[in-house]
Amino acid sequence: MNQAHFHLIVNHLPIIAPVIGLLVLLGGLVIKSEIAKRTAFLIFIFGAICTLPAFLSGEGAEDVLEKMSDVSHQLIHEHEEKAEIFAWASYLLGILASISLWASWKQKAFAKLMSYAVLAFSFLVMFLASQAGTSGGEIRHPEIRKENSPLKKADNPKNTDDD
């Protein structure tokens, strides 16, 4: 297994964890369950921890891909920039979730406010995860790139089905 393969294996958990955590946290807020909210906080913390190997393996994956002639260095650079922003946001979500877990556990007065702060911030992290994941996928999957979208092709008069 090379570094690019390892990166592909570990990069999905940090992207999926905020989605699962958000759903569990929403459920906990709706049913007013501290156990569900604490579980969500643990999921966010787990996601932040999983971000570390995904982020650290990116350089090795880049080294492998740069040796290939059919890979766009511009796409790699864009992914690297988006992944860095996502990683820092994921770490921050993990810290917020840790504080929220502690506040919930100790029944602090600000625990409910922290739950809503984590909820709001998790939406931002999910957006950044989507950006990082999509930009990474575009490196080796040209079918998902914007220039290959059906709407883009419909605007181009050269692309007709009459040929």
HELIX and SHEET records of a PDB file:
HELIX    1   1 GLN A    3  VAL A   10  1                                   8    
HELIX    2   2 LEU A   13  ILE A   31  1                                  19    
HELIX    3   3 GLU A   34  LEU A   56  1                                  23    
HELIX    4   4 GLY A   58  GLU A   66  1                                   9    
HELIX    5   5 HIS A   73  TRP A  105  1                                  33    
HELIX    6   6 ALA A  111  ARG A  140  1                                  30    
HELIX    7   7 PRO A  142  ILE A  144  5                                   3    
HELIX    8   8 LYS A  146  ASN A  148  5                                   3    
HELIX    9   9 PRO A  150  ASP A  155  1                                   6    
END                                                                             
